[in-house]
């Protein structure tokens, strides 16, 4: 018995040591050394800054880099959250970050026209809370819009934001990195960043990185951790775009083949990610990190901005924040304040500051600075209807593969494998629908019920109807996400109370406009054609139409499973039950040509001075896909506009 007791004690001790090692390693990977970080508000309380940027999300990171590039400009970046940690850099862990402390975890009001298969008819609206914002928890899809998207913006009152004006900024991320300066004589650029990394390219050299990077050595691929600092501004800041390779991804190959098989009215392309060698590469990595160490940039984290301060002439003069003891602190701006808090919190902060609909502000007893009736209005978002397709070929991401130790080994060694992508293989659209409808192939064959319901808010019966094979962890297959690129339904964001860190009331009015139903039905028909194609039938593709009690009078019937052409009444029914948010809110402080528009053509807030908005809320209308890279382009151009004006 003594020997057995000693063996058990030794085993427990080893497990404890292993757990401690994993915990310490994970904490170390999550630590980020930020020289610019302000730890004590008292250090800057009596200072003033040329520019104050509120929100370090996708746009805020770009602005912080661009505005601080001139050492003569002092810039303060205020962020409510902190760094995201190691989990955020692993692409497949995107959804794991939702409903955690790094997610604002907003939810809609109960929806009248949609979401009937979700608990309380409410959609979850994840928004990143920390440096990098939602760009740290999104699916990293790179899309720069189509020309018609920006022509539409011009028609809606944004003449300087058309395709011709934005094209240089949109195309920037598709080009090879070019050094902006030459390192000092005797300094090898390749040896300054992360030790002796061999023949690394410019895009592999970044400013301050505690995260792993995947590099090739002379011996074998290995994981290296960087901790040194590169020469300032050696590389033009930009996203790193990685396309899905059709010669390595069977689903992407089949998807692009469908585009050739169907008529020219269909456009099918392999997905592109903002991923660098298996690691998330958001605007935080591409822009903000490059500015680490600049003495004129101050980064204030874990700080909620309470309101914008105005003088008697309606000029924005500063930002009120609270210290750790909830005492108000006022920070002054010499030139401009830029709101980059996102499509939900930018209108919220504008209203709390006295800029918004007079009636709503009066109801909350907020002193009126400027009556701007459309602040918080024009809320739009994409909806996706997931349809599960099973296949009989090993080509997708499954739970079995994710939990296989070989997947972890492949990721750590080569930056490849199922952990290195978000499983999206392709994106398609139908020109016949005017480009309004589209599909996304999400190559996840099996899903965990609790995990997906946790982030989608689906009730049990709805989930099991849409994912009939969820119990099989090795099930091969994919989801067809069916969407309307240009929905006409519009919602609004309203104040809940006077607290800036409270969740506002968010009512998207999903599917209120009949156009959106018809548009999404066209997308579903395109998805069905794709599944019926020769390319996918070779993979044994079978579309599983959800069998829902509420829709039983309309289908699906036995014939529907054979032809993949169920009735429109049935399709409308399943859309209203389980179409899910695409996480692309925008439009709530839109650019417009008239005085009632919240924002003018140069992103200045109408009715006041010294205040601009730069984020997805300024979009007059949605773009035909994921907006993150478009937000980066808008922020780049906004920085040029701001620096040109030099208010």
Long-range contacts (C-beta under 8 A, 24 or more apart in sequence): 26-86, 28-210, 29-85, 29-86, 29-210, 29-211, 29-212, 30-83, 30-85, 30-86, 30-87, 31-210, 32-83, 32-208, 32-210, 33-208, 33-210, 33-227, 34-83, 34-208, 34-292, 34-299, 35-208, 35-292, 35-293, 36-291, 36-292, 36-293, 36-294, 36-297, 36-298, 36-299, 37-299, 37-300, 37-301, 38-298, 38-299, 38-300, 41-300, 41-303, 41-321, 41-323, 41-329, 44-76, 44-298, 44-300, 44-331, 45-329, 45-331, 47-74, 47-331, 47-332, 48-74, 48-331, 48-332, 48-333, 48-334, 49-74, 49-75, 49-76, 49-298, 49-331, 49-332, 49-333, 49-334, 50-74, 50-75, 50-333, 50-334, 50-335, 50-336, 51-75, 51-76, 51-333, 51-335, 51-336, 51-337, 51-338, 51-642, 52-76, 52-78, 52-318, 52-319, 52-331, 52-333, 52-336, 52-337, 52-338, 53-77, 53-78, 53-337, 53-338, 53-340, 54-78, 54-305, 54-308, 54-319, 54-337, 54-338, 54-339, 54-340, 54-341, 54-349, 55-79, 55-80, 55-133, 55-305, 55-339, 55-340, 55-341, 55-342, 55-345, 55-346, 55-615, 56-130, 56-131, 56-132, 56-133, 56-284, 56-288, 56-299, 56-301, 56-340, 57-128, 57-132, 57-133, 57-134, 57-135, 57-340, 57-341, 57-342, 57-615, 58-132, 58-133, 58-134, 58-135, 58-282, 58-283, 58-615, 58-628, 58-631, 58-632, 58-635, 59-283, 59-340, 59-614, 59-615, 59-616, 59-631, 59-632, 59-634, 59-635, 59-638, 60-133, 60-338, 60-340, 60-614, 60-615, 60-635, 61-131, 61-132, 61-133, 61-135, 61-282, 61-283, 61-284, 61-286, 61-287, 61-288, 62-237, 62-283, 62-287, 62-632, 62-635, 62-636, 62-639, 63-338, 63-340, 63-614, 63-635, 63-638, 63-639, 63-642, 64-287, 64-288, 64-291, 64-297, 64-299, 65-237, 65-287, 65-288, 65-290, 65-291, 66-237, 66-287, 66-635, 66-636, 66-639, 66-640, 66-643, 67-639, 67-642, 67-643, 68-291, 68-294, 68-296, 68-297, 69-233, 69-291, 70-643, 71-294, 71-295, 71-296, 72-296, 73-296, 74-296, 74-298, 74-334, 75-296, 75-297, 75-298, 76-298, 76-300, 76-331, 77-288, 77-297, 77-298, 77-299, 77-300, 78-300, 78-303, 78-305, 78-319, 78-321, 78-331, 79-130, 79-131, 79-299, 79-300, 79-301, 79-302, 79-303, 80-129, 80-302, 80-303, 80-304, 80-305, 80-501, 81-128, 81-129, 81-130, 81-131, 81-301, 81-302, 82-130, 82-131, 82-301, 82-302, 83-130, 83-131, 83-301, 84-128, 84-130, 84-131, 84-132, 84-136, 84-137, 86-211, 88-132, 88-136, 88-137, 88-280, 89-211, 89-212, 89-279, 89-280, 90-279, 90-280, 90-411, 90-419, 91-140, 91-273, 91-275, 91-278, 91-279, 91-280, 91-419, 91-420, 91-421, 91-422, 92-397, 92-402, 92-418, 92-419, 92-420, 92-421, 92-422, 92-423, 93-419, 94-137, 94-138, 94-139, 94-140, 94-422, 95-451, 95-452, 95-455, 96-451, 97-126, 97-128, 97-136, 97-137, 98-124, 98-126, 98-137, 98-454, 98-455, 99-124, 99-126, 99-454, 99-455, 101-129, 102-128, 102-129, 102-130, 102-136, 102-137, 103-127, 103-128, 103-129, 103-137, 104-128, 104-129, 104-344, 104-345, 104-503, 105-503, 106-344, 106-503, 106-504, 106-506, 107-457, 107-503, 107-506, 108-506, 108-507, 108-508, 108-510, 108-581, 109-505, 109-506, 109-507, 111-507, 111-508, 111-509, 111-510, 112-509, 112-512, 113-489, 113-509, 113-510, 113-511, 113-512, 113-576, 114-383, 114-510, 114-511, 114-575, 114-576, 114-579, 115-510, 115-576, 115-577, 115-578, 115-579, 116-550, 116-576, 116-577, 116-578, 117-458, 117-459, 117-461, 117-462, 117-548, 117-550, 117-577, 117-578, 118-456, 118-457, 118-458, 118-459, 118-462, 118-578, 119-457, 119-458, 119-459, 120-457, 122-457, 123-457, 123-508, 123-510, 123-580, 123-581, 124-455, 124-456, 124-457, 124-581, 125-344, 125-506, 125-581, 125-583, 125-585, 126-455, 126-583, 127-342, 127-344, 127-345, 130-301, 131-284, 131-288, 131-299, 131-301, 132-282, 132-283, 132-284, 132-285, 132-288, 133-284, 133-342, 134-342, 134-583, 134-628, 135-274, 135-282, 135-283, 135-284, 135-628, 136-280, 136-282, 136-284, 138-583, 138-626, 138-628, 139-422, 139-424, 139-626, 140-273, 140-274, 140-275, 140-280, 140-281, 140-282, 140-422, 140-628, 141-271, 141-272, 141-273, 141-274, 141-422, 141-424, 141-427, 141-625, 141-626, 141-628, 142-173, 142-239, 142-241, 142-272, 142-273, 142-274, 142-626, 142-628, 142-629, 143-272, 143-427, 143-623, 143-624, 143-625, 143-626, 143-627, 143-628, 143-629, 143-630, 144-170, 144-171, 144-173, 144-174, 144-629, 144-630, 144-633, 145-170, 145-623, 145-624, 145-625, 145-630, 146-435, 146-623, 146-624, 148-435, 148-624, 149-621, 149-622, 149-623, 149-624, 152-486, 152-620, 152-621, 153-591, 153-619, 153-620, 153-621, 156-590, 156-591, 156-592, 156-620, 156-621, 157-591, 157-592, 157-593, 157-594, 157-597, 157-601, 157-620, 158-591, 158-592, 158-593, 158-601, 158-620, 159-593, 159-601, 160-601, 160-602, 161-591, 161-601, 161-634, 161-637, 165-637, 166-633, 166-634, 166-637, 169-632, 169-633, 169-634, 169-636, 169-637, 170-629, 170-630, 170-633, 172-236, 172-238, 172-633, 172-636, 173-238, 173-239, 173-241, 173-629, 173-632, 174-241, 175-238, 177-201, 177-202, 177-203, 177-235, 177-236, 177-238, 178-202, 178-236, 179-234, 179-235, 179-236, 180-233, 180-234, 180-235, 180-236, 181-231, 181-233, 181-234, 183-231, 183-234, 184-231, 187-231, 189-230, 189-231, 189-234, 192-228, 192-229, 192-230, 192-231, 193-226, 193-228, 193-229, 193-230, 194-224, 194-225, 194-226, 194-227, 194-228, 195-224, 195-226, 195-228, 197-224, 202-234, 202-235, 203-235, 203-240, 203-276, 204-276, 204-277, 205-230, 205-234, 205-235, 206-230, 206-235, 206-285, 206-289, 206-290, 207-232, 207-289, 207-290, 207-291, 207-292, 207-293, 208-289, 208-292, 208-293, 209-289, 211-279, 212-279, 212-412, 213-276, 213-277, 213-279, 214-277, 214-278, 214-279, 214-414, 214-415, 215-277, 220-413, 221-413, 221-414, 221-415, 222-413, 223-412, 223-413, 229-292, 229-293, 232-293, 232-294, 233-290, 235-290, 237-286, 237-287, 237-290, 238-286, 239-274, 239-281, 239-282, 239-283, 239-286, 239-629, 239-632, 240-274, 240-275, 240-276, 240-281, 240-286, 241-272, 241-273, 241-274, 242-272, 242-273, 242-274, 242-275, 242-276, 242-277, 243-270, 243-271, 243-272, 243-273, 244-270, 244-271, 244-272, 244-273, 244-421, 244-424, 244-425, 244-426, 245-270, 246-270, 249-395, 249-425, 249-443, 250-393, 250-395, 250-539, 251-395, 251-396, 251-425, 251-426, 251-441, 251-443, 251-478, 251-539, 252-425, 252-426, 252-441, 253-535, 254-533, 254-535, 254-536, 254-538, 254-539, 255-425, 255-426, 255-428, 255-441, 255-530, 255-535, 256-426, 257-533, 257-535, 258-428, 258-530, 258-533, 258-535, 258-536, 259-428, 261-533, 261-534, 261-535, 262-529, 262-533, 264-431, 265-430, 265-431, 265-432, 266-428, 266-429, 266-430, 266-431, 266-526, 267-428, 267-429, 267-430, 267-431, 268-426, 268-427, 268-428, 268-530, 269-426, 269-427, 269-428, 270-425, 270-426, 271-424, 271-425, 271-426, 271-427, 271-440, 271-441, 273-421, 273-422, 273-424, 274-628, 274-629, 275-420, 275-421, 277-415, 278-411, 278-414, 278-415, 278-416, 278-419, 278-420, 279-415, 283-632, 283-635, 304-500, 304-501, 305-341, 305-349, 305-500, 306-352, 306-500, 307-349, 307-352, 307-353, 307-354, 307-500, 308-337, 308-339, 308-349, 308-350, 308-353, 308-355, 308-611, 309-353, 310-353, 310-354, 310-369, 310-608, 313-609, 314-369, 314-370, 314-607, 314-608, 314-609, 315-608, 315-609, 315-610, 316-608, 316-609, 316-610, 316-611, 317-610, 333-610, 335-610, 335-646, 335-647, 336-610, 336-611, 336-612, 336-642, 336-647, 337-610, 337-611, 337-612, 338-611, 338-612, 338-613, 338-614, 338-638, 338-642, 339-589, 339-605, 339-611, 339-612, 339-613, 339-614, 339-615, 340-613, 340-614, 340-615, 340-635, 341-615, 342-585, 342-615, 342-616, 342-617, 343-379, 343-493, 343-585, 343-586, 343-587, 343-588, 343-589, 343-615, 343-616, 343-617, 344-493, 344-504, 344-506, 344-585, 344-588, 345-500, 345-504, 346-588, 346-589, 346-613, 346-615, 346-617, 347-375, 347-376, 347-493, 347-588, 347-589, 347-598, 347-617, 348-376, 348-493, 348-495, 348-500, 348-504, 349-500, 350-375, 350-376, 350-589, 350-598, 350-605, 350-613, 351-375, 351-376, 351-495, 352-495, 352-498, 352-500, 355-598, 355-605, 355-607, 355-608, 360-494, 360-495, 364-495, 364-497, 364-498, 366-498, 369-607, 369-608, 370-605, 370-606, 370-607, 370-608, 371-607, 372-596, 372-598, 372-605, 372-606, 372-607, 373-596, 374-590, 374-592, 374-596, 374-597, 374-598, 375-588, 375-589, 375-598, 376-492, 376-493, 376-494, 376-588, 376-589, 377-490, 377-492, 377-588, 378-490, 378-492, 378-587, 378-588, 378-590, 378-620, 379-490, 379-491, 379-492, 379-493, 379-506, 379-507, 379-508, 379-509, 379-585, 379-586, 379-587, 379-588, 380-487, 380-489, 380-490, 380-491, 380-508, 380-585, 380-586, 380-587, 380-621, 380-622, 381-487, 381-491, 381-508, 381-510, 381-581, 381-582, 381-583, 381-584, 381-585, 381-586, 381-622, 382-483, 382-484, 382-485, 382-487, 382-581, 382-582, 382-584, 382-622, 383-483, 383-484, 383-487, 383-510, 383-511, 383-516, 383-520, 383-575, 383-579, 383-580, 383-581, 383-582, 384-440, 384-481, 384-482, 384-483, 384-579, 384-580, 384-581, 384-582, 385-481, 385-482, 385-483, 385-520, 385-523, 385-524, 385-574, 385-575, 385-578, 385-579, 385-580, 386-442, 386-466, 386-479, 386-480, 386-481, 386-578, 386-580, 387-466, 387-479, 387-480, 387-482, 387-524, 387-527, 387-543, 387-544, 387-545, 387-546, 388-466, 388-467, 388-468, 388-469, 388-477, 388-478, 388-479, 388-543, 388-544, 389-477, 389-478, 389-479, 389-480, 389-531, 389-536, 389-541, 389-542, 389-543, 389-544, 390-445, 390-469, 390-475, 390-476, 390-477, 390-540, 390-541, 390-542, 390-544, 391-445, 391-476, 391-477, 391-478, 391-536, 391-539, 391-540, 391-541, 391-542, 392-476, 392-539, 392-540, 393-476, 393-539, 393-540, 394-476, 395-443, 395-476, 395-539, 396-423, 396-443, 396-444, 396-445, 396-476, 396-477, 396-478, 397-423, 397-443, 397-444, 397-445, 398-444, 398-445, 398-446, 398-473, 398-474, 398-475, 398-476, 399-446, 399-447, 399-448, 399-473, 399-474, 400-446, 400-473, 400-474, 401-474, 403-473, 425-478, 427-625, 428-526, 428-530, 429-485, 429-624, 430-522, 430-523, 430-526, 432-522, 433-519, 433-522, 433-523, 435-485, 435-486, 435-624, 436-484, 436-485, 436-486, 436-519, 436-522, 437-482, 437-483, 437-484, 437-485, 437-519, 437-520, 437-522, 437-523, 437-526, 438-482, 438-483, 438-484, 438-485, 438-523, 438-526, 438-624, 438-625, 439-480, 439-481, 439-482, 439-483, 439-523, 439-526, 439-527, 439-530, 440-480, 440-481, 440-483, 441-478, 441-479, 441-480, 441-481, 442-478, 442-479, 442-480, 442-481, 443-478, 444-477, 444-478, 444-479, 445-474, 445-475, 445-476, 445-477, 445-478, 446-470, 446-472, 446-473, 446-474, 446-475, 446-477, 456-580, 458-578, 461-548, 461-549, 462-546, 462-548, 462-577, 462-578, 465-546, 465-547, 465-548, 466-546, 466-578, 468-544, 468-546, 468-547, 469-544, 480-527, 480-530, 480-531, 480-543, 482-520, 482-523, 482-524, 482-526, 482-527, 483-520, 483-523, 483-582, 484-515, 484-516, 484-519, 484-520, 484-523, 485-622, 485-623, 485-624, 485-625, 486-519, 486-621, 486-622, 486-624, 487-513, 487-515, 487-516, 487-519, 487-622, 488-513, 488-515, 488-516, 489-513, 489-516, 490-587, 492-588, 493-588, 508-581, 508-585, 510-579, 510-581, 511-575, 511-576, 511-579, 517-572, 517-575, 517-576, 520-575, 520-579, 521-568, 521-571, 521-572, 521-575, 524-571, 525-565, 528-564, 528-565, 531-564, 532-564, 545-570, 546-574, 546-578, 548-573, 548-574, 548-577, 550-577, 551-577, 582-626, 584-616, 584-622, 584-626, 584-627, 585-616, 586-616, 586-617, 586-619, 586-622, 586-627, 587-616, 587-617, 587-619, 587-620, 587-621, 587-622, 588-617, 589-613, 589-617, 589-618, 590-617, 590-618, 590-619, 590-620, 591-618, 591-619, 591-620, 592-620, 602-641, 602-645, 603-638, 603-641, 610-647, 612-638, 612-642, 614-638
